[in-house]
């Protein structure tokens, strides 16, 4: 036997990888599959239709029910509660249990509750005690009941400094960021007691000539938009009212920006993963796009985005 099972563990499965440790009073049912170098702590119960990847840590007091899939390098904190039936009744069983997937690198905080049929994305962080009722995007940090996105892993926040109203017309400027190709643009602003004005010229302050625009408004503050990249389309975003947080991701670096004035815009080149969230109740987001709408231009899966970026890097 190339794994360790404590004498007080009941380990019925023969599908356990090398280097895995199953500690006292844990119970693993016969059909469960567990990868290598995992740590299954005291008082963990693992049902039959469960697949666990490599290097997974499951802390004490966790029950992993039928239908749960846990990928590589996941941390499951103490007393995390998985569920697999939205309408449970005693002695009544669904035709199939809900499939819950915890993708690689994610962490589930102590006492969090994970409802059935959802996916917790790659490297996401679920806060202690959170009740997760919907799928969590890759790299998102969620807390609360019901869980809400409060940030993104490794996305340092940046707020553009407010302009000085005494300066009058402010000269445009471009600020580089840590995300490849993404730039912050200070547009010309003219404060006036009769009403202020902000202006930008295409192919000058705004780096391209747009083929279309769209406006996002009346977004419930709990919602996250974007969550995609484009093969060819470039975008320029301005919060013409209220505030919106934008996360830009080039596959290696990730940074968060707060747009909170109509004289500031952010340029997102093609092959940049973009997310917009933390909309204020009055937020109005104006987006200029370099191309007409084309559904085939969208990349909606972050893992696919990373795969394509890696391919681009290898060809470079």
SVG drawing of the C-alpha trace seen along z (x, -y; Angstrom):
<svg xmlns="http://www.w3.org/2000/svg" viewBox="-39 -79 48 81">
<polyline fill="none" stroke="black" stroke-width="0.4" points="0.0,0.0 1.6,-3.3 -0.7,-5.6 -1.1,-5.9 -4.3,-5.1 -4.5,-5.6 -5.4,-2.4 -8.6,-4.2 -9.6,-5.2 -12.1,-3.2 -10.6,-3.3 -12.6,-1.0 -11.4,-2.4 -8.6,-0.9 -8.3,-3.9 -6.1,-6.1 -2.9,-7.7 0.6,-7.4 1.6,-9.6 -2.0,-10.3 -2.6,-10.3 -6.0,-9.3 -6.2,-10.2 -8.1,-8.9 -11.9,-8.4 -12.1,-9.3 -14.4,-7.1 -13.8,-6.6 -16.4,-4.5 -15.3,-1.8 -15.9,-3.6 -14.4,-7.0 -11.3,-8.0 -8.6,-10.1 -5.4,-11.3 -1.8,-11.4 -0.3,-13.4 -3.6,-14.4 -4.3,-15.0 -7.6,-13.7 -7.9,-14.8 -9.8,-13.4 -13.6,-12.8 -13.9,-13.3 -16.5,-11.3 -16.1,-10.7 -19.0,-9.0 -18.8,-6.8 -19.4,-9.1 -16.6,-11.4 -13.4,-12.2 -10.6,-14.1 -7.4,-15.2 -3.8,-15.4 -2.4,-17.4 -5.8,-18.2 -6.2,-19.1 -9.5,-18.3 -9.6,-19.5 -11.5,-18.0 -15.2,-17.6 -16.0,-17.7 -18.5,-15.4 -17.9,-15.0 -21.2,-13.7 -22.0,-12.0 -21.6,-14.2 -18.7,-16.3 -15.5,-16.7 -12.5,-18.3 -9.6,-19.1 -5.8,-19.4 -4.4,-21.6 -7.7,-22.5 -7.9,-23.5 -11.1,-22.5 -11.3,-24.1 -12.6,-22.7 -16.4,-21.9 -17.0,-23.0 -20.5,-21.7 -21.1,-20.3 -24.7,-19.6 -26.0,-17.6 -29.8,-17.9 -31.7,-21.2 -35.0,-19.6 -34.0,-16.9 -36.7,-14.6 -36.1,-11.6 -36.0,-8.4 -36.6,-10.2 -33.7,-10.4 -33.3,-12.4 -32.6,-10.6 -29.1,-12.2 -27.4,-14.2 -26.2,-17.7 -22.7,-17.9 -20.4,-20.3 -17.0,-21.1 -14.2,-22.8 -11.6,-23.7 -7.8,-23.5 -6.2,-25.8 -9.4,-27.0 -9.8,-27.4 -12.9,-26.9 -12.9,-28.7 -13.9,-27.1 -17.7,-26.5 -18.5,-27.7 -21.6,-26.0 -21.5,-25.0 -24.9,-24.4 -25.2,-21.6 -24.7,-22.1 -22.2,-25.0 -18.6,-25.4 -16.0,-27.2 -13.5,-28.5 -9.7,-28.1 -7.8,-29.8 -11.0,-31.3 -11.2,-32.0 -14.4,-31.3 -14.4,-33.2 -15.1,-31.5 -18.8,-31.0 -19.9,-32.0 -23.0,-30.4 -22.2,-29.9 -25.5,-29.8 -24.1,-30.4 -21.0,-29.5 -17.8,-31.5 -15.6,-32.9 -11.9,-32.0 -9.8,-34.0 -12.8,-35.6 -12.9,-36.2 -16.4,-35.7 -17.8,-36.2 -21.1,-36.5 -24.6,-34.9 -25.4,-34.7 -21.8,-34.9 -20.8,-38.0 -17.7,-38.9 -15.5,-41.3 -12.3,-41.2 -10.0,-39.1 -6.9,-37.2 -3.6,-39.0 -5.4,-42.0 -3.9,-45.0 -6.4,-47.9 -5.7,-51.2 -7.7,-54.4 -6.9,-57.3 -6.3,-60.5 -9.2,-63.0 -8.6,-66.1 -8.1,-69.4 -11.1,-71.6 -8.9,-74.7 -6.8,-73.5 -9.5,-74.2 -8.9,-72.3 -6.7,-69.4 -4.3,-68.0 -4.9,-64.4 -2.4,-61.8 -1.8,-58.0 -0.6,-55.9 0.8,-52.4 -0.3,-49.5 1.2,-46.2 -1.1,-44.4 0.3,-44.1 -1.2,-46.6 -3.7,-48.0 -3.5,-51.8 -5.4,-54.3 -6.4,-57.5 -7.0,-60.9 -9.3,-62.8 -9.7,-66.5 -12.0,-67.8 -13.5,-71.3 -15.2,-72.1 -17.7,-74.9 -20.4,-76.1 -22.9,-75.8 -22.0,-72.1 -18.7,-70.2 -17.5,-68.7 -15.2,-65.8 -14.0,-65.1 -11.8,-62.6 -10.9,-62.3 -10.8,-58.9 -7.4,-57.7 -5.8,-60.4 -6.8,-60.1 -8.8,-57.0 -6.5,-54.6 -8.8,-53.4 -11.8,-54.4 -14.9,-52.5 -17.3,-50.5 -19.9,-50.4 -20.7,-51.4 -22.8,-50.0 -24.0,-51.3 -24.3,-49.2 -26.7,-50.6 -29.2,-49.5 -26.8,-46.7 -27.7,-45.2 -24.6,-45.8 -24.2,-42.0 -23.8,-41.3 -20.5,-40.8 -20.3,-41.6 -17.7,-41.0 -15.8,-37.8 -14.5,-37.3 -11.8,-38.3 -11.8,-39.0 -9.7,-37.5 -9.6,-40.7 -11.8,-43.4 -10.4,-46.3 -12.4,-48.2 -12.3,-51.5 -14.4,-51.9 -15.6,-55.1 -17.8,-55.4 -19.9,-58.4 -21.8,-58.2 -21.2,-56.5 -18.4,-54.0 -17.4,-50.7 -14.4,-48.4 -12.6,-46.8 -10.3,-43.9 -7.8,-43.4 -5.9,-40.1 -3.3,-39.3 -2.7,-35.7 0.3,-36.6 -0.6,-39.9 -3.9,-41.0 -4.8,-44.5 -8.0,-46.2 -9.0,-49.7 -11.8,-51.9 -13.5,-54.1 -15.3,-56.9 -15.3,-60.0 -16.2,-60.6 -12.7,-62.1 -11.0,-58.7 -11.0,-55.7 -9.3,-52.4 -8.1,-50.7 -8.4,-46.9 -6.6,-45.5 -7.5,-42.3 -6.7,-39.1 -7.2,-40.8 -9.6,-39.1 -11.9,-41.8 -14.3,-41.9 -16.6,-44.7 -18.1,-44.6 -18.8,-46.7 -21.3,-48.9 -22.6,-51.7 -26.4,-52.0 -26.3,-54.9 -23.4,-53.6 -23.5,-54.1 -20.6,-52.4 -19.9,-53.5 -17.9,-51.1 -16.5,-51.8 -15.6,-48.7 -13.3,-48.5 -15.4,-45.9 -19.0,-45.1 -20.5,-42.4 -19.3,-38.9 -20.1,-36.1 -17.2,-34.0 -14.8,-36.7 -15.6,-36.1 -13.5,-33.8 -15.8,-33.1 -13.8,-30.3 -10.8,-31.6 -8.9,-28.2 -9.3,-28.5 -8.0,-32.1 -4.9,-30.9 -4.4,-28.1 -4.5,-30.6 -2.2,-33.1 0.3,-30.3 0.1,-29.3 0.8,-33.0 3.8,-33.1 5.2,-29.9 4.9,-31.3 6.5,-34.6"/>
</svg>
